Amino acid sequence: LREKLVTSLEMTLGKRSSPLEPEEKAASCIHLNTPILNEIELEEIFSLNINVKKLSTLISINDGAIGLHKGINNLCKSAEELVRSGVEILVLSDRGLDALHTYIPPLCAVGAVHHHLLKKGIRLNTSLIVDTAQCWSTHHVACLIGYGVSAICPWLTWETTRHWWELPKTQKQISSGKLESLSIDKAQSNLKKALEDGLRKILSKIGISVLASYHGA
């Protein structure tokens, strides 16, 4: 409760401009009250008047030991090309996993793209969002932000929550009063709140109260 009074989880999506030289086009940035997004919120970003593209972080299993190195290089190259073409938000996604594909670990993918764009001098032209199944705890969220993402959609976490709610055992506990009566939306809202509160706890241990200060740190 105390931490909520002094901490901010606000983040910004889009091309960064100089705060000392305000420009009209700088108003196209998207302001987020929290870095935790659900699937609907992520889709809404694609519908806004801002250039957004999705990049897959999946790699072929058939490439063997060099697959990860090859996949990271291709990911960085694609990210650079998109940013130079004017893309203001990149969504790194590991959806679509199957028997022939695995994924680049999200921290590895985010870190590689973040530093590649820094070296090319174009990092401030875009923001990174990660759409991943490999994020389900506050530690994961904090690390991803530290590595350079502005927002996270932990899609498997939301999907798991929905599956838990639909289980006959869960429904029986709700009907018997062992669990409070809650909808799927409420269950996901509770999870989002828990992740946000955990993130505030991490910020309080370090001492800087603005989450954006840790972005890409």
Backbone as CSV, one residue per row, in Angstrom:
resi,resn,N_x,N_y,N_z,CA_x,CA_y,CA_z,C_x,C_y,C_z
1,LEU,0.826,-1.210,0.000,0.000,0.000,0.000,0.857,1.257,0.000
2,ARG,1.940,1.240,0.797,2.831,2.405,0.811,3.529,2.578,-0.536
3,GLU,3.934,1.472,-1.129,4.680,1.546,-2.378,3.842,2.135,-3.514
4,LYS,2.527,1.886,-3.488,1.665,2.418,-4.537,1.636,3.944,-4.532
5,LEU,1.909,4.538,-3.369,1.875,5.997,-3.255,3.062,6.661,-3.934
6,VAL,4.156,5.941,-4.048,5.395,6.568,-4.536,5.996,5.891,-5.757
7,THR,5.419,4.792,-6.221,5.986,4.093,-7.375,5.098,4.256,-8.604
8,SER,5.714,4.263,-9.764,4.985,4.378,-11.025,5.397,3.245,-11.959
9,LEU,4.401,2.541,-12.493,4.657,1.472,-13.459,4.387,1.941,-14.892
10,GLU,4.268,3.248,-15.074,3.947,3.792,-16.389,5.094,3.589,-17.374
11,MET,4.716,3.256,-18.617,5.691,3.090,-19.698,5.152,3.775,-20.943
12,THR,6.030,4.018,-21.909,5.645,4.685,-23.154,6.066,3.845,-24.351
13,LEU,5.178,3.754,-25.345,5.467,3.018,-26.574,5.567,3.989,-27.740
14,GLY,6.514,3.737,-28.619,6.657,4.567,-29.808,8.034,5.190,-29.918
15,LYS,8.227,5.975,-30.941,9.507,6.624,-31.181,9.755,7.700,-30.142
16,ARG,10.950,7.705,-29.567,11.303,8.695,-28.552,11.874,9.947,-29.213
17,SER,11.381,11.090,-28.781,11.905,12.371,-29.261,12.579,13.103,-28.111
18,SER,13.315,14.119,-28.432,14.003,14.890,-27.396,13.000,15.685,-26.565
19,PRO,13.044,15.560,-25.234,12.139,16.349,-24.381,12.470,17.839,-24.413
20,LEU,13.660,18.178,-24.909,14.077,19.576,-24.972,13.614,20.256,-26.266
21,GLU,13.201,19.439,-27.239,12.720,19.985,-28.506,11.398,19.313,-28.875
22,PRO,10.289,19.736,-28.262,8.980,19.112,-28.512,8.582,19.182,-29.988
23,GLU,8.065,18.070,-30.506,7.607,17.999,-31.887,6.179,17.474,-31.918
24,GLU,5.440,17.869,-32.931,4.044,17.443,-33.045,3.929,15.927,-33.190
25,LYS,4.832,15.315,-33.968,4.760,13.878,-34.203,5.075,13.061,-32.950
26,ALA,5.696,13.707,-31.944,6.014,13.000,-30.703,4.756,12.643,-29.923
27,ALA,3.635,13.279,-30.265,2.374,13.019,-29.565,1.769,11.666,-29.947
28,SER,2.360,10.978,-30.922,1.826,9.680,-31.352,2.227,8.542,-30.418
29,CYS,3.028,8.832,-29.394,3.422,7.798,-28.435,2.210,7.283,-27.665
30,ILE,2.269,6.019,-27.272,1.198,5.398,-26.492,1.613,5.357,-25.032
31,HIS,0.758,5.852,-24.173,1.045,5.874,-22.741,0.379,4.675,-22.069
32,LEU,1.158,3.896,-21.323,0.650,2.729,-20.607,0.750,2.965,-19.104
33,ASN,-0.304,2.624,-18.390,-0.260,2.713,-16.927,0.470,1.538,-16.309
34,THR,0.607,0.472,-17.077,1.279,-0.743,-16.603,1.929,-1.447,-17.788
35,PRO,3.052,-2.134,-17.576,3.690,-2.854,-18.680,3.049,-4.214,-18.964
36,ILE,2.114,-4.642,-18.115,1.466,-5.948,-18.281,0.255,-5.805,-19.193
37,LEU,0.275,-6.471,-20.338,-0.823,-6.404,-21.297,-1.509,-7.760,-21.418
38,ASN,-2.820,-7.746,-21.649,-3.501,-8.995,-22.012,-3.636,-9.048,-23.534
39,GLU,-4.215,-10.130,-24.042,-4.275,-10.317,-25.495,-5.084,-9.221,-26.192
40,ILE,-6.195,-8.815,-25.580,-7.045,-7.793,-26.191,-6.319,-6.459,-26.253
41,GLU,-5.622,-6.106,-25.183,-4.867,-4.844,-25.152,-3.756,-4.849,-26.193
42,LEU,-3.116,-6.004,-26.382,-2.061,-6.101,-27.401,-2.649,-5.907,-28.790
43,GLU,-3.812,-6.513,-29.060,-4.453,-6.359,-30.364,-4.884,-4.915,-30.604
44,GLU,-5.289,-4.225,-29.546,-5.707,-2.823,-29.680,-4.551,-1.942,-30.139
45,ILE,-3.346,-2.284,-29.708,-2.171,-1.507,-30.118,-1.988,-1.587,-31.635
46,PHE,-2.286,-2.752,-32.219,-2.164,-2.916,-33.665,-3.194,-2.080,-34.419
47,SER,-4.300,-1.753,-33.759,-5.370,-0.997,-34.421,-5.201,0.509,-34.301
48,LEU,-4.214,0.967,-33.515,-4.003,2.397,-33.325,-3.194,2.998,-34.481
49,ASN,-3.202,4.314,-34.544,-2.518,5.011,-35.632,-1.020,5.116,-35.358
50,ILE,-0.378,3.958,-35.320,1.056,3.886,-35.090,1.575,2.641,-35.801
51,ASN,2.778,2.711,-36.335,3.329,1.628,-37.147,3.848,0.497,-36.249
52,VAL,3.149,-0.646,-36.269,3.486,-1.794,-35.422,3.702,-3.025,-36.300
53,LYS,4.740,-3.792,-36.008,4.995,-5.034,-36.736,5.357,-6.144,-35.739
54,LYS,4.983,-7.360,-36.102,5.295,-8.518,-35.257,6.447,-9.303,-35.869
55,LEU,7.379,-9.717,-35.009,8.503,-10.553,-35.429,8.450,-11.862,-34.657
56,SER,8.544,-12.976,-35.351,8.540,-14.269,-34.684,9.928,-14.596,-34.142
57,THR,9.959,-15.142,-32.925,11.231,-15.567,-32.330,11.400,-17.086,-32.414
58,LEU,10.594,-17.720,-33.257,10.705,-19.166,-33.430,11.857,-19.495,-34.373
59,ILE,12.502,-20.624,-34.121,13.595,-21.097,-34.977,13.368,-22.572,-35.278
60,SER,13.901,-23.023,-36.400,13.711,-24.403,-36.827,14.607,-25.360,-36.041
61,ILE,14.018,-26.460,-35.603,14.789,-27.497,-34.900,15.763,-28.177,-35.855
62,ASN,15.420,-28.216,-37.138,16.249,-28.903,-38.131,17.600,-28.225,-38.342
63,ASP,17.743,-26.968,-37.902,19.016,-26.266,-38.067,20.072,-26.739,-37.079
64,GLY,19.650,-27.511,-36.094,20.607,-28.074,-35.150,21.274,-27.043,-34.266
65,ALA,22.552,-27.278,-33.959,23.265,-26.458,-32.983,23.437,-25.008,-33.429
66,ILE,23.491,-24.766,-34.745,23.692,-23.389,-35.220,22.372,-22.626,-35.323
67,GLY,21.280,-23.311,-35.045,19.965,-22.696,-35.222,19.757,-21.454,-34.379
68,LEU,20.213,-21.503,-33.121,20.025,-20.362,-32.224,20.819,-19.151,-32.715
69,HIS,22.086,-19.376,-33.060,22.927,-18.285,-33.553,22.346,-17.696,-34.838
70,LYS,21.925,-18.571,-35.736,21.350,-18.132,-37.007,20.041,-17.375,-36.769
71,GLY,19.225,-17.887,-35.854,17.940,-17.263,-35.566,18.091,-15.877,-34.974
72,ILE,19.055,-15.712,-34.048,19.289,-14.398,-33.428,19.778,-13.400,-34.465
73,ASN,20.693,-13.816,-35.331,21.196,-12.925,-36.375,20.078,-12.480,-37.316
74,ASN,19.230,-13.436,-37.708,18.114,-13.114,-38.602,17.120,-12.171,-37.915
75,LEU,16.881,-12.419,-36.625,15.954,-11.581,-35.863,16.463,-10.146,-35.789
76,CYS,17.741,-9.983,-35.490,18.331,-8.645,-35.389,18.310,-7.931,-36.737
77,LYS,18.612,-8.670,-37.797,18.608,-8.084,-39.137,17.208,-7.623,-39.529
78,SER,16.215,-8.477,-39.249,14.825,-8.125,-39.576,14.361,-6.923,-38.768
79,ALA,14.743,-6.890,-37.483,14.359,-5.771,-36.618,14.951,-4.465,-37.140
80,GLU,16.216,-4.504,-37.541,16.873,-3.296,-38.065,16.178,-2.802,-39.334
81,GLU,15.858,-3.723,-40.237,15.192,-3.342,-41.490,13.835,-2.706,-41.234
82,LEU,13.078,-3.275,-40.286,11.752,-2.740,-39.979,11.840,-1.357,-39.346
83,VAL,12.787,-1.185,-38.422,12.928,0.120,-37.755,13.354,1.182,-38.759
84,ARG,14.265,0.837,-39.653,14.701,1.809,-40.672,13.570,2.155,-41.635
85,SER,12.600,1.248,-41.777,11.466,1.514,-42.672,10.371,2.329,-41.981
86,GLY,10.558,2.606,-40.680,9.603,3.460,-39.982,8.741,2.789,-38.935
87,VAL,9.006,1.526,-38.630,8.221,0.818,-37.614,8.560,1.363,-36.226
88,GLU,7.529,1.759,-35.483,7.735,2.404,-34.186,7.559,1.456,-33.000
89,ILE,6.926,0.314,-33.244,6.774,-0.698,-32.183,7.029,-2.071,-32.785
90,LEU,7.948,-2.829,-32.183,8.229,-4.205,-32.600,7.694,-5.155,-31.545
91,VAL,6.909,-6.142,-31.985,6.376,-7.156,-31.070,7.115,-8.462,-31.335
92,LEU,7.904,-8.908,-30.362,8.637,-10.175,-30.492,7.763,-11.279,-29.913
93,SER,7.344,-12.217,-30.762,6.356,-13.213,-30.350,6.857,-14.639,-30.549
94,ASP,6.558,-15.509,-29.569,6.908,-16.932,-29.698,5.667,-17.805,-29.887
95,ARG,4.592,-17.228,-30.377,3.398,-18.018,-30.681,3.643,-18.885,-31.917
96,GLY,2.914,-19.990,-32.016,3.010,-20.855,-33.180,3.980,-22.013,-33.017
97,LEU,4.354,-22.305,-31.779,5.285,-23.401,-31.507,4.695,-24.731,-31.976
98,ASP,5.507,-25.563,-32.632,5.054,-26.886,-33.067,6.227,-27.861,-33.002
99,ALA,6.030,-29.054,-33.554,7.042,-30.113,-33.453,8.320,-29.782,-34.228
100,LEU,8.239,-28.847,-35.158,9.402,-28.533,-35.989,10.102,-27.246,-35.570
101,HIS,9.545,-26.550,-34.581,10.121,-25.269,-34.186,10.252,-25.155,-32.668
102,THR,11.297,-24.476,-32.262,11.458,-24.076,-30.866,11.592,-22.556,-30.850
103,TYR,11.887,-21.980,-29.699,11.904,-20.521,-29.598,13.255,-20.018,-29.102
104,ILE,13.580,-18.797,-29.488,14.725,-18.114,-28.891,14.274,-17.656,-27.506
105,PRO,14.998,-17.991,-26.437,14.581,-17.525,-25.105,14.335,-16.022,-25.121
106,PRO,13.211,-15.571,-24.553,12.837,-14.153,-24.677,13.885,-13.167,-24.183
107,LEU,14.579,-13.462,-23.081,15.628,-12.550,-22.614,16.752,-12.445,-23.637
108,CYS,17.073,-13.561,-24.256,18.130,-13.591,-25.273,17.694,-12.798,-26.505
109,ALA,16.445,-12.997,-26.929,15.922,-12.304,-28.111,15.856,-10.797,-27.875
110,VAL,15.301,-10.414,-26.729,15.157,-8.993,-26.393,16.522,-8.324,-26.261
111,GLY,17.438,-8.960,-25.525,18.766,-8.397,-25.330,19.519,-8.227,-26.635
112,ALA,19.403,-9.228,-27.511,20.107,-9.168,-28.793,19.579,-8.026,-29.657
113,VAL,18.260,-7.920,-29.773,17.659,-6.860,-30.589,17.960,-5.480,-29.995
114,HIS,17.818,-5.368,-28.680,18.066,-4.101,-27.980,19.482,-3.580,-28.257
115,HIS,20.472,-4.438,-28.089,21.861,-4.000,-28.272,22.225,-3.823,-29.748
116,HIS,21.610,-4.619,-30.610,21.867,-4.452,-32.043,21.374,-3.088,-32.519
117,LEU,20.178,-2.698,-32.091,19.630,-1.401,-32.485,20.420,-0.251,-31.858
118,LEU,20.926,-0.471,-30.645,21.781,0.540,-30.011,23.044,0.774,-30.828
119,LYS,23.671,-0.324,-31.246,24.908,-0.211,-32.024,24.674,0.490,-33.356
120,LYS,23.477,0.315,-33.911,23.149,0.945,-35.193,22.657,2.386,-35.017
121,GLY,22.475,2.807,-33.762,22.059,4.181,-33.493,20.596,4.464,-33.755
122,ILE,19.755,3.423,-33.736,18.327,3.615,-34.060,17.404,3.066,-32.972
123,ARG,17.967,2.812,-31.791,17.156,2.192,-30.730,15.986,3.079,-30.302
124,LEU,16.187,4.402,-30.265,15.133,5.306,-29.805,14.017,5.479,-30.828
125,ASN,14.176,4.892,-32.000,13.146,5.002,-33.035,12.018,3.989,-32.842
126,THR,12.177,3.067,-31.911,11.163,2.039,-31.735,11.079,1.581,-30.278
127,SER,9.979,0.917,-29.963,9.809,0.281,-28.653,9.632,-1.213,-28.860
128,LEU,10.009,-1.985,-27.861,9.890,-3.440,-27.940,8.791,-3.938,-27.011
129,ILE,7.950,-4.820,-27.551,6.959,-5.545,-26.748,7.268,-7.023,-26.923
130,VAL,7.180,-7.792,-25.868,7.378,-9.233,-25.989,6.064,-9.949,-25.698
131,ASP,5.680,-10.814,-26.626,4.463,-11.624,-26.537,4.929,-13.064,-26.346
132,THR,4.952,-13.520,-25.093,5.672,-14.763,-24.810,4.941,-15.705,-23.857
133,ALA,5.257,-16.985,-24.013,4.758,-17.991,-23.076,5.733,-18.188,-21.924
134,GLN,6.937,-17.622,-22.055,8.001,-17.872,-21.080,8.082,-16.775,-20.015
135,CYS,6.930,-16.313,-19.564,6.890,-15.268,-18.535,5.678,-15.513,-17.651
136,TRP,5.927,-15.812,-16.373,4.802,-16.073,-15.465,5.075,-15.603,-14.035
137,SER,6.171,-14.897,-13.815,6.458,-14.410,-12.463,6.956,-12.975,-12.520
138,THR,6.947,-12.312,-11.375,7.410,-10.927,-11.323,8.890,-10.818,-11.696
139,HIS,9.675,-11.841,-11.355,11.093,-11.836,-11.712,11.264,-11.819,-13.234
140,HIS,10.468,-12.625,-13.935,10.526,-12.653,-15.390,10.181,-11.282,-15.964
141,VAL,9.118,-10.675,-15.454,8.687,-9.359,-15.932,9.786,-8.320,-15.714
142,ALA,10.347,-8.304,-14.502,11.384,-7.322,-14.166,12.615,-7.490,-15.051
143,CYS,13.027,-8.715,-15.288,14.211,-8.963,-16.123,13.969,-8.512,-17.567
144,LEU,12.784,-8.813,-18.109,12.479,-8.421,-19.483,12.512,-6.902,-19.643
145,ILE,11.974,-6.183,-18.658,12.011,-4.718,-18.710,13.445,-4.225,-18.606
146,GLY,14.218,-4.820,-17.723,15.623,-4.454,-17.596,16.416,-4.708,-18.868
147,TYR,16.000,-5.716,-19.624,16.694,-6.048,-20.869,16.227,-5.208,-22.053
148,GLY,15.140,-4.427,-21.874,14.774,-3.492,-22.938,13.341,-3.466,-23.424
149,VAL,12.434,-4.315,-22.883,11.057,-4.252,-23.368,10.278,-3.172,-22.627
150,SER,9.287,-2.626,-23.313,8.426,-1.612,-22.704,7.124,-2.207,-22.202
151,ALA,6.755,-3.379,-22.727,5.519,-4.038,-22.297,5.622,-5.531,-22.560
152,ILE,4.845,-6.297,-21.802,4.869,-7.755,-21.897,3.451,-8.281,-21.960
153,CYS,3.200,-9.185,-22.904,1.936,-9.929,-22.931,2.276,-11.393,-22.643
154,PRO,2.121,-11.842,-21.391,2.440,-13.240,-21.045,1.279,-14.158,-21.429
155,TRP,1.158,-14.458,-22.721,-0.064,-15.075,-23.231,-0.363,-16.451,-22.636
156,LEU,0.663,-17.247,-22.353,0.391,-18.562,-21.780,-0.101,-18.450,-20.337
157,THR,0.330,-17.412,-19.639,-0.151,-17.169,-18.277,-1.643,-16.886,-18.290
158,TRP,-2.088,-16.040,-19.234,-3.533,-15.767,-19.344,-4.284,-17.037,-19.737
159,GLU,-3.710,-17.791,-20.678,-4.371,-19.016,-21.139,-4.475,-20.045,-20.014
160,THR,-3.429,-20.167,-19.227,-3.431,-21.100,-18.094,-4.476,-20.698,-17.060
161,THR,-4.606,-19.388,-16.832,-5.606,-18.897,-15.886,-7.010,-19.262,-16.346
162,ARG,-7.257,-19.117,-17.637,-8.580,-19.478,-18.179,-8.834,-20.972,-18.053
163,HIS,-7.813,-21.776,-18.327,-7.971,-23.235,-18.185,-8.237,-23.614,-16.728
164,TRP,-7.537,-22.952,-15.796,-7.759,-23.224,-14.375,-9.204,-22.919,-13.987
165,TRP,-9.726,-21.786,-14.473,-11.091,-21.381,-14.129,-12.104,-22.379,-14.676
166,GLU,-11.821,-22.950,-15.841,-12.768,-23.866,-16.486,-12.712,-25.286,-15.920
167,LEU,-11.723,-25.597,-15.098,-11.626,-26.946,-14.520,-12.848,-27.248,-13.653
168,PRO,-13.408,-28.471,-13.742,-14.543,-28.847,-12.889,-14.231,-28.683,-11.403
169,LYS,-12.991,-28.988,-11.015,-12.601,-28.854,-9.609,-12.705,-27.401,-9.145
170,THR,-12.243,-26.478,-10.000,-12.315,-25.055,-9.655,-13.755,-24.603,-9.543
171,GLN,-14.576,-25.012,-10.514,-15.983,-24.621,-10.495,-16.709,-25.186,-9.270
172,LYS,-16.313,-26.401,-8.866,-16.918,-27.011,-7.676,-16.541,-26.230,-6.425
173,GLN,-15.276,-25.790,-6.335,-14.833,-25.010,-5.177,-15.521,-23.648,-5.116
174,ILE,-15.785,-23.068,-6.303,-16.485,-21.785,-6.340,-17.939,-21.963,-5.896
175,SER,-18.596,-23.027,-6.417,-20.004,-23.263,-6.073,-20.189,-23.644,-4.609
176,SER,-19.175,-24.294,-3.997,-19.278,-24.699,-2.594,-18.858,-23.591,-1.631
177,GLY,-18.310,-22.504,-2.184,-17.902,-21.381,-1.346,-16.473,-21.450,-0.859
178,LYS,-15.719,-22.500,-1.227,-14.317,-22.591,-0.822,-13.469,-21.530,-1.527
179,LEU,-13.895,-21.161,-2.724,-13.279,-20.052,-3.455,-14.336,-18.978,-3.649
180,GLU,-13.899,-17.718,-3.600,-14.856,-16.647,-3.836,-15.378,-16.722,-5.263
181,SER,-16.612,-16.295,-5.446,-17.218,-16.307,-6.768,-16.504,-15.298,-7.667
182,LEU,-15.908,-15.793,-8.736,-15.190,-14.908,-9.639,-15.322,-15.379,-11.072
183,SER,-15.306,-14.428,-11.992,-15.376,-14.725,-13.414,-13.965,-14.922,-13.959
184,ILE,-13.882,-15.322,-15.224,-12.566,-15.451,-15.864,-11.868,-14.096,-15.887
185,ASP,-12.631,-13.049,-16.210,-12.051,-11.701,-16.261,-11.495,-11.295,-14.897
186,LYS,-12.229,-11.621,-13.831,-11.780,-11.269,-12.491,-10.526,-12.061,-12.118
187,ALA,-10.480,-13.333,-12.500,-9.311,-14.164,-12.207,-8.065,-13.603,-12.891
188,GLN,-8.216,-13.181,-14.149,-7.084,-12.612,-14.875,-6.711,-11.242,-14.315
189,SER,-7.713,-10.488,-13.870,-7.452,-9.188,-13.254,-6.663,-9.354,-11.956
190,ASN,-7.015,-10.394,-11.167,-6.294,-10.669,-9.927,-4.831,-11.017,-10.205
191,LEU,-4.614,-11.804,-11.259,-3.244,-12.183,-11.629,-2.441,-10.961,-12.064
192,LYS,-3.062,-10.103,-12.861,-2.393,-8.880,-13.318,-2.014,-8.003,-12.126
193,LYS,-2.922,-7.876,-11.173,-2.657,-7.076,-9.978,-1.497,-7.664,-9.175
194,ALA,-1.457,-8.998,-9.083,-0.377,-9.661,-8.342,0.979,-9.392,-8.997
195,LEU,1.032,-9.456,-10.332,2.276,-9.180,-11.050,2.708,-7.723,-10.851
196,GLU,1.741,-6.816,-10.898,2.059,-5.393,-10.707,2.551,-5.118,-9.287
197,ASP,1.877,-5.720,-8.294,2.297,-5.526,-6.901,3.693,-6.101,-6.667
198,GLY,3.966,-7.250,-7.289,5.298,-7.852,-7.160,6.367,-6.983,-7.787
199,LEU,6.016,-6.337,-8.904,6.955,-5.445,-9.574,7.248,-4.229,-8.696
200,ARG,6.225,-3.721,-8.042,6.431,-2.593,-7.110,7.341,-3.006,-5.950
201,LYS,7.185,-4.229,-5.476,8.024,-4.719,-4.379,9.494,-4.765,-4.815
202,ILE,9.728,-5.194,-6.049,11.098,-5.221,-6.573,11.663,-3.810,-6.652
203,LEU,10.847,-2.856,-7.128,11.298,-1.467,-7.220,11.644,-0.920,-5.839
204,SER,10.834,-1.264,-4.833,11.063,-0.734,-3.483,12.370,-1.245,-2.889
205,LYS,12.773,-2.446,-3.279,14.023,-3.013,-2.754,15.245,-2.313,-3.346
206,ILE,15.098,-1.792,-4.569,16.229,-1.159,-5.246,16.291,0.337,-4.946
207,GLY,15.135,0.976,-4.810,15.147,2.361,-4.356,14.718,3.422,-5.337
208,ILE,14.597,3.102,-6.634,14.126,4.074,-7.613,12.663,3.774,-7.898
209,SER,11.809,4.781,-7.798,10.375,4.511,-7.799,9.711,4.557,-9.175
210,VAL,10.458,4.865,-10.213,9.871,4.948,-11.570,10.358,3.769,-12.401
211,LEU,9.430,2.932,-12.847,9.803,1.729,-13.598,10.564,2.074,-14.871
212,ALA,10.192,3.166,-15.523,10.861,3.557,-16.778,12.360,3.781,-16.585
213,SER,12.794,4.068,-15.354,14.219,4.281,-15.084,15.025,2.989,-15.217
214,TYR,14.345,1.842,-15.110,15.019,0.551,-15.218,14.965,0.000,-16.642
215,HIS,14.205,0.689,-17.511,14.001,0.187,-18.859,15.312,0.146,-19.629
216,GLY,15.721,-1.055,-20.046,16.966,-1.211,-20.787,18.216,-0.999,-19.958
217,ALA,18.066,-1.046,-18.624,19.209,-0.760,-17.769,20.205,-1.905,-17.704
